[in-house]
Amino acid sequence: MEKILAGIPRVRVMLDDIIVTGDTFDDHLKNVRTVLDRLLSAGLRTQKAKCKWFQEEVLYLGHRISKEGIQPTAQHLKAIQDMPAPTSI
């Protein structure tokens, strides 16, 4: 999948998860079209039920991604905060 989508700006791939962003709506739309064209050319399809289109914010690999940036989810922060202090060096 990484090879198929290589070189498309603002696209990240982790196994079969793809996230597409853009600086503007038009950039985003162009990147989405390029991704879909590449997948089609490679004989791959998306599953409509698994796709989310034009989201302002998404959860991706345990992180919240939005126009403000990338932040860990509250669940991951809590796990770190609740971790016991080390007792040895």
PyMOL Python script that loads the backbone (N, CA, C, O; Angstrom):
from pymol import cmd

cmd.read_pdbstr("""\
ATOM      1  N   MET A   1       0.824  -1.188   0.000  1.00  0.00           N
ATOM      2  CA  MET A   1       0.000   0.000   0.000  1.00  0.00           C
ATOM      3  C   MET A   1       0.870   1.254   0.000  1.00  0.00           C
ATOM      4  O   MET A   1       0.579   2.223  -0.701  1.00  0.00           O
ATOM      5  N   GLU A   2       1.944   1.223   0.797  1.00  0.00           N
ATOM      6  CA  GLU A   2       2.836   2.389   0.844  1.00  0.00           C
ATOM      7  C   GLU A   2       3.435   2.683  -0.528  1.00  0.00           C
ATOM      8  O   GLU A   2       3.550   3.844  -0.922  1.00  0.00           O
ATOM      9  N   LYS A   3       3.813   1.646  -1.245  1.00  0.00           N
ATOM     10  CA  LYS A   3       4.395   1.851  -2.575  1.00  0.00           C
ATOM     11  C   LYS A   3       3.361   2.411  -3.549  1.00  0.00           C
ATOM     12  O   LYS A   3       3.676   3.273  -4.370  1.00  0.00           O
ATOM     13  N   ILE A   4       2.144   1.924  -3.455  1.00  0.00           N
ATOM     14  CA  ILE A   4       1.086   2.375  -4.366  1.00  0.00           C
ATOM     15  C   ILE A   4       0.799   3.860  -4.172  1.00  0.00           C
ATOM     16  O   ILE A   4       0.554   4.581  -5.139  1.00  0.00           O
ATOM     17  N   LEU A   5       0.830   4.316  -2.917  1.00  0.00           N
ATOM     18  CA  LEU A   5       0.462   5.697  -2.611  1.00  0.00           C
ATOM     19  C   LEU A   5       1.666   6.614  -2.400  1.00  0.00           C
ATOM     20  O   LEU A   5       1.507   7.766  -1.996  1.00  0.00           O
ATOM     21  N   ALA A   6       2.857   6.110  -2.669  1.00  0.00           N
ATOM     22  CA  ALA A   6       4.073   6.912  -2.475  1.00  0.00           C
ATOM     23  C   ALA A   6       4.038   8.172  -3.330  1.00  0.00           C
ATOM     24  O   ALA A   6       3.603   8.150  -4.482  1.00  0.00           O
ATOM     25  N   GLY A   7       4.503   9.265  -2.746  1.00  0.00           N
ATOM     26  CA  GLY A   7       4.639  10.510  -3.485  1.00  0.00           C
ATOM     27  C   GLY A   7       3.411  11.405  -3.484  1.00  0.00           C
ATOM     28  O   GLY A   7       3.464  12.525  -3.993  1.00  0.00           O
ATOM     29  N   ILE A   8       2.305  10.930  -2.919  1.00  0.00           N
ATOM     30  CA  ILE A   8       1.113  11.778  -2.845  1.00  0.00           C
ATOM     31  C   ILE A   8       1.258  12.641  -1.592  1.00  0.00           C
ATOM     32  O   ILE A   8       1.433  12.110  -0.495  1.00  0.00           O
ATOM     33  N   PRO A   9       1.188  13.961  -1.741  1.00  0.00           N
ATOM     34  CA  PRO A   9       1.371  14.820  -0.571  1.00  0.00           C
ATOM     35  C   PRO A   9       0.248  14.642   0.447  1.00  0.00           C
ATOM     36  O   PRO A   9      -0.907  14.401   0.094  1.00  0.00           O
ATOM     37  N   ARG A  10       0.623  14.768   1.719  1.00  0.00           N
ATOM     38  CA  ARG A  10      -0.330  14.769   2.832  1.00  0.00           C
ATOM     39  C   ARG A  10      -1.105  13.455   2.961  1.00  0.00           C
ATOM     40  O   ARG A  10      -2.265  13.450   3.374  1.00  0.00           O
ATOM     41  N   VAL A  11      -0.450  12.331   2.601  1.00  0.00           N
ATOM     42  CA  VAL A  11      -1.058  11.006   2.727  1.00  0.00           C
ATOM     43  C   VAL A  11      -0.168  10.156   3.618  1.00  0.00           C
ATOM     44  O   VAL A  11       1.048  10.110   3.431  1.00  0.00           O
ATOM     45  N   ARG A  12      -0.778   9.484   4.588  1.00  0.00           N
ATOM     46  CA  ARG A  12      -0.053   8.575   5.466  1.00  0.00           C
ATOM     47  C   ARG A  12      -0.736   7.216   5.413  1.00  0.00           C
ATOM     48  O   ARG A  12      -1.962   7.120   5.367  1.00  0.00           O
ATOM     49  N   VAL A  13       0.083   6.166   5.420  1.00  0.00           N
ATOM     50  CA  VAL A  13      -0.426   4.805   5.330  1.00  0.00           C
ATOM     51  C   VAL A  13       0.151   3.981   6.470  1.00  0.00           C
ATOM     52  O   VAL A  13       1.351   4.035   6.742  1.00  0.00           O
ATOM     53  N   MET A  14      -0.715   3.215   7.138  1.00  0.00           N
ATOM     54  CA  MET A  14      -0.282   2.235   8.129  1.00  0.00           C
ATOM     55  C   MET A  14      -1.072   0.964   7.831  1.00  0.00           C
ATOM     56  O   MET A  14      -2.264   0.868   8.121  1.00  0.00           O
ATOM     57  N   LEU A  15      -0.372  -0.010   7.243  1.00  0.00           N
ATOM     58  CA  LEU A  15      -0.990  -1.244   6.770  1.00  0.00           C
ATOM     59  C   LEU A  15      -2.119  -0.909   5.794  1.00  0.00           C
ATOM     60  O   LEU A  15      -1.850  -0.438   4.689  1.00  0.00           O
ATOM     61  N   ASP A  16      -3.382  -1.143   6.182  1.00  0.00           N
ATOM     62  CA  ASP A  16      -4.474  -0.826   5.251  1.00  0.00           C
ATOM     63  C   ASP A  16      -5.249   0.422   5.669  1.00  0.00           C
ATOM     64  O   ASP A  16      -6.318   0.698   5.124  1.00  0.00           O
ATOM     65  N   ASP A  17      -4.721   1.172   6.627  1.00  0.00           N
ATOM     66  CA  ASP A  17      -5.335   2.442   7.028  1.00  0.00           C
ATOM     67  C   ASP A  17      -4.667   3.582   6.276  1.00  0.00           C
ATOM     68  O   ASP A  17      -3.440   3.686   6.249  1.00  0.00           O
ATOM     69  N   ILE A  18      -5.471   4.424   5.674  1.00  0.00           N
ATOM     70  CA  ILE A  18      -4.966   5.558   4.897  1.00  0.00           C
ATOM     71  C   ILE A  18      -5.592   6.825   5.450  1.00  0.00           C
ATOM     72  O   ILE A  18      -6.804   6.887   5.654  1.00  0.00           O
ATOM     73  N   ILE A  19      -4.770   7.832   5.691  1.00  0.00           N
ATOM     74  CA  ILE A  19      -5.297   9.136   6.078  1.00  0.00           C
ATOM     75  C   ILE A  19      -4.820  10.151   5.054  1.00  0.00           C
ATOM     76  O   ILE A  19      -3.645  10.182   4.689  1.00  0.00           O
ATOM     77  N   VAL A  20      -5.749  10.978   4.597  1.00  0.00           N
ATOM     78  CA  VAL A  20      -5.464  11.972   3.562  1.00  0.00           C
ATOM     79  C   VAL A  20      -5.842  13.339   4.108  1.00  0.00           C
ATOM     80  O   VAL A  20      -6.962  13.533   4.580  1.00  0.00           O
ATOM     81  N   THR A  21      -4.916  14.285   4.046  1.00  0.00           N
ATOM     82  CA  THR A  21      -5.192  15.646   4.496  1.00  0.00           C
ATOM     83  C   THR A  21      -4.839  16.620   3.380  1.00  0.00           C
ATOM     84  O   THR A  21      -4.382  16.225   2.308  1.00  0.00           O
ATOM     85  N   GLY A  22      -5.058  17.881   3.651  1.00  0.00           N
ATOM     86  CA  GLY A  22      -4.701  18.926   2.700  1.00  0.00           C
ATOM     87  C   GLY A  22      -4.731  20.268   3.393  1.00  0.00           C
ATOM     88  O   GLY A  22      -5.461  20.450   4.367  1.00  0.00           O
ATOM     89  N   ASP A  23      -3.948  21.208   2.903  1.00  0.00           N
ATOM     90  CA  ASP A  23      -3.912  22.541   3.504  1.00  0.00           C
ATOM     91  C   ASP A  23      -5.224  23.287   3.295  1.00  0.00           C
ATOM     92  O   ASP A  23      -5.621  24.094   4.136  1.00  0.00           O
ATOM     93  N   THR A  24      -5.892  23.023   2.187  1.00  0.00           N
ATOM     94  CA  THR A  24      -7.186  23.633   1.889  1.00  0.00           C
ATOM     95  C   THR A  24      -8.141  22.519   1.472  1.00  0.00           C
ATOM     96  O   THR A  24      -7.721  21.386   1.235  1.00  0.00           O
ATOM     97  N   PHE A  25      -9.416  22.846   1.385  1.00  0.00           N
ATOM     98  CA  PHE A  25     -10.384  21.849   0.934  1.00  0.00           C
ATOM     99  C   PHE A  25     -10.040  21.365  -0.470  1.00  0.00           C
ATOM    100  O   PHE A  25     -10.126  20.169  -0.749  1.00  0.00           O
ATOM    101  N   ASP A  26      -9.653  22.278  -1.354  1.00  0.00           N
ATOM    102  CA  ASP A  26      -9.298  21.889  -2.726  1.00  0.00           C
ATOM    103  C   ASP A  26      -8.081  20.975  -2.757  1.00  0.00           C
ATOM    104  O   ASP A  26      -8.054  20.013  -3.524  1.00  0.00           O
ATOM    105  N   ASP A  27      -7.062  21.265  -1.925  1.00  0.00           N
ATOM    106  CA  ASP A  27      -5.890  20.388  -1.835  1.00  0.00           C
ATOM    107  C   ASP A  27      -6.299  19.008  -1.334  1.00  0.00           C
ATOM    108  O   ASP A  27      -5.858  17.986  -1.860  1.00  0.00           O
ATOM    109  N   HIS A  28      -7.144  18.994  -0.316  1.00  0.00           N
ATOM    110  CA  HIS A  28      -7.612  17.733   0.253  1.00  0.00           C
ATOM    111  C   HIS A  28      -8.357  16.916  -0.804  1.00  0.00           C
ATOM    112  O   HIS A  28      -8.110  15.721  -0.963  1.00  0.00           O
ATOM    113  N   LEU A  29      -9.258  17.563  -1.514  1.00  0.00           N
ATOM    114  CA  LEU A  29     -10.031  16.883  -2.549  1.00  0.00           C
ATOM    115  C   LEU A  29      -9.118  16.327  -3.640  1.00  0.00           C
ATOM    116  O   LEU A  29      -9.316  15.204  -4.105  1.00  0.00           O
ATOM    117  N   LYS A  30      -8.132  17.099  -4.042  1.00  0.00           N
ATOM    118  CA  LYS A  30      -7.169  16.641  -5.054  1.00  0.00           C
ATOM    119  C   LYS A  30      -6.409  15.412  -4.552  1.00  0.00           C
ATOM    120  O   LYS A  30      -6.220  14.454  -5.302  1.00  0.00           O
ATOM    121  N   ASN A  31      -5.976  15.433  -3.297  1.00  0.00           N
ATOM    122  CA  ASN A  31      -5.242  14.301  -2.731  1.00  0.00           C
ATOM    123  C   ASN A  31      -6.126  13.063  -2.623  1.00  0.00           C
ATOM    124  O   ASN A  31      -5.671  11.954  -2.900  1.00  0.00           O
ATOM    125  N   VAL A  32      -7.391  13.242  -2.221  1.00  0.00           N
ATOM    126  CA  VAL A  32      -8.323  12.112  -2.141  1.00  0.00           C
ATOM    127  C   VAL A  32      -8.521  11.501  -3.528  1.00  0.00           C
ATOM    128  O   VAL A  32      -8.493  10.279  -3.679  1.00  0.00           O
ATOM    129  N   ARG A  33      -8.719  12.336  -4.523  1.00  0.00           N
ATOM    130  CA  ARG A  33      -8.895  11.826  -5.894  1.00  0.00           C
ATOM    131  C   ARG A  33      -7.663  11.060  -6.367  1.00  0.00           C
ATOM    132  O   ARG A  33      -7.784  10.018  -7.011  1.00  0.00           O
ATOM    133  N   THR A  34      -6.481  11.578  -6.048  1.00  0.00           N
ATOM    134  CA  THR A  34      -5.248  10.900  -6.449  1.00  0.00           C
ATOM    135  C   THR A  34      -5.139   9.544  -5.769  1.00  0.00           C
ATOM    136  O   THR A  34      -4.768   8.558  -6.406  1.00  0.00           O
ATOM    137  N   VAL A  35      -5.459   9.487  -4.478  1.00  0.00           N
ATOM    138  CA  VAL A  35      -5.426   8.215  -3.744  1.00  0.00           C
ATOM    139  C   VAL A  35      -6.400   7.226  -4.375  1.00  0.00           C
ATOM    140  O   VAL A  35      -6.029   6.083  -4.643  1.00  0.00           O
ATOM    141  N   LEU A  36      -7.628   7.645  -4.612  1.00  0.00           N
ATOM    142  CA  LEU A  36      -8.622   6.736  -5.194  1.00  0.00           C
ATOM    143  C   LEU A  36      -8.219   6.277  -6.591  1.00  0.00           C
ATOM    144  O   LEU A  36      -8.430   5.116  -6.940  1.00  0.00           O
ATOM    145  N   ASP A  37      -7.648   7.162  -7.392  1.00  0.00           N
ATOM    146  CA  ASP A  37      -7.165   6.782  -8.728  1.00  0.00           C
ATOM    147  C   ASP A  37      -6.062   5.739  -8.635  1.00  0.00           C
ATOM    148  O   ASP A  37      -6.058   4.765  -9.388  1.00  0.00           O
ATOM    149  N   ARG A  38      -5.122   5.944  -7.706  1.00  0.00           N
ATOM    150  CA  ARG A  38      -4.015   4.985  -7.555  1.00  0.00           C
ATOM    151  C   ARG A  38      -4.529   3.626  -7.087  1.00  0.00           C
ATOM    152  O   ARG A  38      -4.089   2.588  -7.581  1.00  0.00           O
ATOM    153  N   LEU A  39      -5.457   3.634  -6.139  1.00  0.00           N
ATOM    154  CA  LEU A  39      -6.014   2.369  -5.656  1.00  0.00           C
ATOM    155  C   LEU A  39      -6.727   1.637  -6.786  1.00  0.00           C
ATOM    156  O   LEU A  39      -6.567   0.427  -6.946  1.00  0.00           O
ATOM    157  N   LEU A  40      -7.505   2.360  -7.561  1.00  0.00           N
ATOM    158  CA  LEU A  40      -8.222   1.763  -8.691  1.00  0.00           C
ATOM    159  C   LEU A  40      -7.246   1.192  -9.714  1.00  0.00           C
ATOM    160  O   LEU A  40      -7.454   0.089 -10.220  1.00  0.00           O
ATOM    161  N   SER A  41      -6.193   1.926 -10.019  1.00  0.00           N
ATOM    162  CA  SER A  41      -5.182   1.458 -10.979  1.00  0.00           C
ATOM    163  C   SER A  41      -4.482   0.196 -10.498  1.00  0.00           C
ATOM    164  O   SER A  41      -4.044  -0.624 -11.304  1.00  0.00           O
ATOM    165  N   ALA A  42      -4.377   0.042  -9.173  1.00  0.00           N
ATOM    166  CA  ALA A  42      -3.727  -1.136  -8.597  1.00  0.00           C
ATOM    167  C   ALA A  42      -4.709  -2.286  -8.396  1.00  0.00           C
ATOM    168  O   ALA A  42      -4.332  -3.347  -7.898  1.00  0.00           O
ATOM    169  N   GLY A  43      -5.967  -2.077  -8.780  1.00  0.00           N
ATOM    170  CA  GLY A  43      -6.965  -3.129  -8.623  1.00  0.00           C
ATOM    171  C   GLY A  43      -7.496  -3.250  -7.208  1.00  0.00           C
ATOM    172  O   GLY A  43      -8.052  -4.286  -6.842  1.00  0.00           O
ATOM    173  N   LEU A  44      -7.334  -2.213  -6.413  1.00  0.00           N
ATOM    174  CA  LEU A  44      -7.807  -2.227  -5.027  1.00  0.00           C
ATOM    175  C   LEU A  44      -9.075  -1.404  -4.899  1.00  0.00           C
ATOM    176  O   LEU A  44      -9.315  -0.478  -5.674  1.00  0.00           O
ATOM    177  N   ARG A  45      -9.883  -1.757  -3.909  1.00  0.00           N
ATOM    178  CA  ARG A  45     -11.129  -1.034  -3.665  1.00  0.00           C
ATOM    179  C   ARG A  45     -11.194  -0.629  -2.200  1.00  0.00           C
ATOM    180  O   ARG A  45     -10.526  -1.218  -1.349  1.00  0.00           O
ATOM    181  N   THR A  46     -11.996   0.372  -1.920  1.00  0.00           N
ATOM    182  CA  THR A  46     -12.264   0.749  -0.534  1.00  0.00           C
ATOM    183  C   THR A  46     -13.593   0.135  -0.122  1.00  0.00           C
ATOM    184  O   THR A  46     -14.437  -0.173  -0.963  1.00  0.00           O
ATOM    185  N   GLN A  47     -13.767  -0.039   1.182  1.00  0.00           N
ATOM    186  CA  GLN A  47     -15.047  -0.499   1.708  1.00  0.00           C
ATOM    187  C   GLN A  47     -15.799   0.724   2.219  1.00  0.00           C
ATOM    188  O   GLN A  47     -15.374   1.366   3.179  1.00  0.00           O
ATOM    189  N   LYS A  48     -16.894   1.034   1.587  1.00  0.00           N
ATOM    190  CA  LYS A  48     -17.661   2.239   1.904  1.00  0.00           C
ATOM    191  C   LYS A  48     -17.942   2.353   3.403  1.00  0.00           C
ATOM    192  O   LYS A  48     -17.828   3.437   3.974  1.00  0.00           O
ATOM    193  N   ALA A  49     -18.304   1.254   4.032  1.00  0.00           N
ATOM    194  CA  ALA A  49     -18.658   1.279   5.452  1.00  0.00           C
ATOM    195  C   ALA A  49     -17.469   1.638   6.344  1.00  0.00           C
ATOM    196  O   ALA A  49     -17.658   2.118   7.462  1.00  0.00           O
ATOM    197  N   LYS A  50     -16.259   1.413   5.864  1.00  0.00           N
ATOM    198  CA  LYS A  50     -15.071   1.702   6.674  1.00  0.00           C
ATOM    199  C   LYS A  50     -14.477   3.082   6.397  1.00  0.00           C
ATOM    200  O   LYS A  50     -13.546   3.502   7.083  1.00  0.00           O
ATOM    201  N   CYS A  51     -15.001   3.782   5.410  1.00  0.00           N
ATOM    202  CA  CYS A  51     -14.441   5.080   5.025  1.00  0.00           C
ATOM    203  C   CYS A  51     -15.141   6.222   5.748  1.00  0.00           C
ATOM    204  O   CYS A  51     -16.347   6.185   5.992  1.00  0.00           O
ATOM    205  N   LYS A  52     -14.359   7.224   6.079  1.00  0.00           N
ATOM    206  CA  LYS A  52     -14.889   8.471   6.620  1.00  0.00           C
ATOM    207  C   LYS A  52     -14.334   9.582   5.744  1.00  0.00           C
ATOM    208  O   LYS A  52     -13.123   9.680   5.547  1.00  0.00           O
ATOM    209  N   TRP A  53     -15.215  10.411   5.224  1.00  0.00           N
ATOM    210  CA  TRP A  53     -14.817  11.421   4.255  1.00  0.00           C
ATOM    211  C   TRP A  53     -14.925  12.822   4.838  1.00  0.00           C
ATOM    212  O   TRP A  53     -15.890  13.142   5.533  1.00  0.00           O
ATOM    213  N   PHE A  54     -13.937  13.649   4.553  1.00  0.00           N
ATOM    214  CA  PHE A  54     -13.952  15.084   4.852  1.00  0.00           C
ATOM    215  C   PHE A  54     -14.270  15.376   6.318  1.00  0.00           C
ATOM    216  O   PHE A  54     -15.178  16.147   6.628  1.00  0.00           O
ATOM    217  N   GLN A  55     -13.515  14.752   7.204  1.00  0.00           N
ATOM    218  CA  GLN A  55     -13.690  14.935   8.642  1.00  0.00           C
ATOM    219  C   GLN A  55     -12.846  16.105   9.136  1.00  0.00           C
ATOM    220  O   GLN A  55     -11.731  16.314   8.659  1.00  0.00           O
ATOM    221  N   GLU A  56     -13.369  16.859  10.080  1.00  0.00           N
ATOM    222  CA  GLU A  56     -12.603  17.941  10.715  1.00  0.00           C
ATOM    223  C   GLU A  56     -11.595  17.379  11.708  1.00  0.00           C
ATOM    224  O   GLU A  56     -10.557  17.985  11.972  1.00  0.00           O
ATOM    225  N   GLU A  57     -11.923  16.199  12.259  1.00  0.00           N
ATOM    226  CA  GLU A  57     -11.078  15.577  13.277  1.00  0.00           C
ATOM    227  C   GLU A  57     -11.251  14.067  13.163  1.00  0.00           C
ATOM    228  O   GLU A  57     -12.361  13.581  12.946  1.00  0.00           O
ATOM    229  N   VAL A  58     -10.153  13.324  13.310  1.00  0.00           N
ATOM    230  CA  VAL A  58     -10.228  11.864  13.253  1.00  0.00           C
ATOM    231  C   VAL A  58      -9.372  11.258  14.351  1.00  0.00           C
ATOM    232  O   VAL A  58      -8.401  11.859  14.810  1.00  0.00           O
ATOM    233  N   LEU A  59      -9.752  10.056  14.761  1.00  0.00           N
ATOM    234  CA  LEU A  59      -8.901   9.246  15.622  1.00  0.00           C
ATOM    235  C   LEU A  59      -8.157   8.295  14.702  1.00  0.00           C
ATOM    236  O   LEU A  59      -8.766   7.573  13.913  1.00  0.00           O
ATOM    237  N   TYR A  60      -6.834   8.299  14.809  1.00  0.00           N
ATOM    238  CA  TYR A  60      -6.011   7.498  13.905  1.00  0.00           C
ATOM    239  C   TYR A  60      -4.837   6.954  14.687  1.00  0.00           C
ATOM    240  O   TYR A  60      -4.003   7.714  15.179  1.00  0.00           O
ATOM    241  N   LEU A  61      -4.771   5.637  14.804  1.00  0.00           N
ATOM    242  CA  LEU A  61      -3.676   4.965  15.494  1.00  0.00           C
ATOM    243  C   LEU A  61      -3.457   5.530  16.896  1.00  0.00           C
ATOM    244  O   LEU A  61      -2.321   5.757  17.312  1.00  0.00           O
ATOM    245  N   GLY A  62      -4.548   5.752  17.615  1.00  0.00           N
ATOM    246  CA  GLY A  62      -4.456   6.215  18.995  1.00  0.00           C
ATOM    247  C   GLY A  62      -4.194   7.696  19.162  1.00  0.00           C
ATOM    248  O   GLY A  62      -3.890   8.145  20.267  1.00  0.00           O
ATOM    249  N   HIS A  63      -4.303   8.455  18.106  1.00  0.00           N
ATOM    250  CA  HIS A  63      -4.081   9.900  18.178  1.00  0.00           C
ATOM    251  C   HIS A  63      -5.278  10.641  17.581  1.00  0.00           C
ATOM    252  O   HIS A  63      -5.943  10.147  16.670  1.00  0.00           O
ATOM    253  N   ARG A  64      -5.531  11.817  18.106  1.00  0.00           N
ATOM    254  CA  ARG A  64      -6.571  12.695  17.578  1.00  0.00           C
ATOM    255  C   ARG A  64      -5.881  13.672  16.629  1.00  0.00           C
ATOM    256  O   ARG A  64      -4.987  14.414  17.037  1.00  0.00           O
ATOM    257  N   ILE A  65      -6.296  13.672  15.369  1.00  0.00           N
ATOM    258  CA  ILE A  65      -5.693  14.529  14.354  1.00  0.00           C
ATOM    259  C   ILE A  65      -6.734  15.554  13.911  1.00  0.00           C
ATOM    260  O   ILE A  65      -7.850  15.201  13.531  1.00  0.00           O
ATOM    261  N   SER A  66      -6.348  16.829  13.968  1.00  0.00           N
ATOM    262  CA  SER A  66      -7.242  17.911  13.553  1.00  0.00           C
ATOM    263  C   SER A  66      -6.394  19.043  12.984  1.00  0.00           C
ATOM    264  O   SER A  66      -5.177  18.910  12.861  1.00  0.00           O
ATOM    265  N   LYS A  67      -7.033  20.147  12.642  1.00  0.00           N
ATOM    266  CA  LYS A  67      -6.278  21.281  12.113  1.00  0.00           C
ATOM    267  C   LYS A  67      -5.359  21.882  13.168  1.00  0.00           C
ATOM    268  O   LYS A  67      -4.426  22.610  12.829  1.00  0.00           O
ATOM    269  N   GLU A  68      -5.610  21.589  14.445  1.00  0.00           N
ATOM    270  CA  GLU A  68      -4.731  22.066  15.513  1.00  0.00           C
ATOM    271  C   GLU A  68      -3.462  21.218  15.643  1.00  0.00           C
ATOM    272  O   GLU A  68      -2.498  21.642  16.280  1.00  0.00           O
ATOM    273  N   GLY A  69      -3.460  20.033  15.047  1.00  0.00           N
ATOM    274  CA  GLY A  69      -2.283  19.179  15.107  1.00  0.00           C
ATOM    275  C   GLY A  69      -2.634  17.763  15.534  1.00  0.00           C
ATOM    276  O   GLY A  69      -3.764  17.305  15.360  1.00  0.00           O
ATOM    277  N   ILE A  70      -1.643  17.080  16.096  1.00  0.00           N
ATOM    278  CA  ILE A  70      -1.800  15.688  16.515  1.00  0.00           C
ATOM    279  C   ILE A  70      -1.635  15.630  18.026  1.00  0.00           C
ATOM    280  O   ILE A  70      -0.635  16.101  18.570  1.00  0.00           O
ATOM    281  N   GLN A  71      -2.626  15.047  18.702  1.00  0.00           N
ATOM    282  CA  GLN A  71      -2.568  14.889  20.147  1.00  0.00           C
ATOM    283  C   GLN A  71      -2.897  13.445  20.514  1.00  0.00           C
ATOM    284  O   GLN A  71      -3.664  12.779  19.818  1.00  0.00           O
ATOM    285  N   PRO A  72      -2.310  12.963  21.618  1.00  0.00           N
ATOM    286  CA  PRO A  72      -2.700  11.636  22.095  1.00  0.00           C
ATOM    287  C   PRO A  72      -4.127  11.692  22.636  1.00  0.00           C
ATOM    288  O   PRO A  72      -4.588  12.748  23.069  1.00  0.00           O
ATOM    289  N   THR A  73      -4.819  10.571  22.612  1.00  0.00           N
ATOM    290  CA  THR A  73      -6.173  10.530  23.149  1.00  0.00           C
ATOM    291  C   THR A  73      -6.128  10.565  24.672  1.00  0.00           C
ATOM    292  O   THR A  73      -5.099  10.266  25.277  1.00  0.00           O
ATOM    293  N   ALA A  74      -7.245  10.930  25.284  1.00  0.00           N
ATOM    294  CA  ALA A  74      -7.337  10.990  26.745  1.00  0.00           C
ATOM    295  C   ALA A  74      -7.030   9.629  27.356  1.00  0.00           C
ATOM    296  O   ALA A  74      -6.420   9.553  28.423  1.00  0.00           O
ATOM    297  N   GLN A  75      -7.440   8.571  26.702  1.00  0.00           N
ATOM    298  CA  GLN A  75      -7.182   7.213  27.192  1.00  0.00           C
ATOM    299  C   GLN A  75      -5.680   6.943  27.287  1.00  0.00           C
ATOM    300  O   GLN A  75      -5.221   6.356  28.266  1.00  0.00           O
ATOM    301  N   HIS A  76      -4.921   7.361  26.291  1.00  0.00           N
ATOM    302  CA  HIS A  76      -3.478   7.147  26.317  1.00  0.00           C
ATOM    303  C   HIS A  76      -2.806   8.030  27.360  1.00  0.00           C
ATOM    304  O   HIS A  76      -1.868   7.593  28.027  1.00  0.00           O
ATOM    305  N   LEU A  77      -3.270   9.257  27.509  1.00  0.00           N
ATOM    306  CA  LEU A  77      -2.714  10.135  28.542  1.00  0.00           C
ATOM    307  C   LEU A  77      -2.970   9.569  29.930  1.00  0.00           C
ATOM    308  O   LEU A  77      -2.088   9.605  30.788  1.00  0.00           O
ATOM    309  N   LYS A  78      -4.177   9.045  30.155  1.00  0.00           N
ATOM    310  CA  LYS A  78      -4.516   8.475  31.459  1.00  0.00           C
ATOM    311  C   LYS A  78      -3.610   7.294  31.777  1.00  0.00           C
ATOM    312  O   LYS A  78      -3.172   7.144  32.917  1.00  0.00           O
ATOM    313  N   ALA A  79      -3.326   6.463  30.795  1.00  0.00           N
ATOM    314  CA  ALA A  79      -2.447   5.310  31.017  1.00  0.00           C
ATOM    315  C   ALA A  79      -1.066   5.766  31.475  1.00  0.00           C
ATOM    316  O   ALA A  79      -0.460   5.138  32.342  1.00  0.00           O
ATOM    317  N   ILE A  80      -0.569   6.849  30.901  1.00  0.00           N
ATOM    318  CA  ILE A  80       0.743   7.371  31.301  1.00  0.00           C
ATOM    319  C   ILE A  80       0.662   7.998  32.685  1.00  0.00           C
ATOM    320  O   ILE A  80       1.547   7.784  33.513  1.00  0.00           O
ATOM    321  N   GLN A  81      -0.394   8.775  32.946  1.00  0.00           N
ATOM    322  CA  GLN A  81      -0.552   9.427  34.242  1.00  0.00           C
ATOM    323  C   GLN A  81      -0.721   8.416  35.366  1.00  0.00           C
ATOM    324  O   GLN A  81      -0.254   8.651  36.480  1.00  0.00           O
ATOM    325  N   ASP A  82      -1.377   7.302  35.094  1.00  0.00           N
ATOM    326  CA  ASP A  82      -1.632   6.284  36.113  1.00  0.00           C
ATOM    327  C   ASP A  82      -0.486   5.294  36.266  1.00  0.00           C
ATOM    328  O   ASP A  82      -0.538   4.420  37.131  1.00  0.00           O
ATOM    329  N   MET A  83       0.530   5.416  35.452  1.00  0.00           N
ATOM    330  CA  MET A  83       1.660   4.494  35.520  1.00  0.00           C
ATOM    331  C   MET A  83       2.395   4.698  36.843  1.00  0.00           C
ATOM    332  O   MET A  83       2.664   5.837  37.226  1.00  0.00           O
ATOM    333  N   PRO A  84       2.725   3.613  37.547  1.00  0.00           N
ATOM    334  CA  PRO A  84       3.434   3.771  38.818  1.00  0.00           C
ATOM    335  C   PRO A  84       4.839   4.331  38.607  1.00  0.00           C
ATOM    336  O   PRO A  84       5.479   4.092  37.582  1.00  0.00           O
ATOM    337  N   ALA A  85       5.292   5.072  39.591  1.00  0.00           N
ATOM    338  CA  ALA A  85       6.646   5.631  39.533  1.00  0.00           C
ATOM    339  C   ALA A  85       7.660   4.498  39.621  1.00  0.00           C
ATOM    340  O   ALA A  85       7.419   3.508  40.311  1.00  0.00           O
ATOM    341  N   PRO A  86       8.788   4.629  38.934  1.00  0.00           N
ATOM    342  CA  PRO A  86       9.820   3.589  39.021  1.00  0.00           C
ATOM    343  C   PRO A  86      10.348   3.478  40.454  1.00  0.00           C
ATOM    344  O   PRO A  86      10.423   4.468  41.182  1.00  0.00           O
ATOM    345  N   THR A  87      10.705   2.269  40.835  1.00  0.00           N
ATOM    346  CA  THR A  87      11.228   2.047  42.190  1.00  0.00           C
ATOM    347  C   THR A  87      12.718   1.744  42.191  1.00  0.00           C
ATOM    348  O   THR A  87      13.323   1.620  43.256  1.00  0.00           O
ATOM    349  N   SER A  88      13.311   1.624  41.021  1.00  0.00           N
ATOM    350  CA  SER A  88      14.755   1.380  40.933  1.00  0.00           C
ATOM    351  C   SER A  88      15.291   2.061  39.681  1.00  0.00           C
ATOM    352  O   SER A  88      14.536   2.489  38.807  1.00  0.00           O
ATOM    353  N   ILE A  89      16.601   2.145  39.623  1.00  0.00           N
ATOM    354  CA  ILE A  89      17.232   2.798  38.480  1.00  0.00           C
ATOM    355  C   ILE A  89      17.580   1.797  37.428  1.00  0.00           C
ATOM    356  O   ILE A  89      18.123   2.162  36.385  1.00  0.00           O
TER     357      ILE A  89
END
""", "prot")
cmd.dss("prot")
cmd.show_as("cartoon", "prot")
cmd.util.cbc("prot")
cmd.orient("prot")
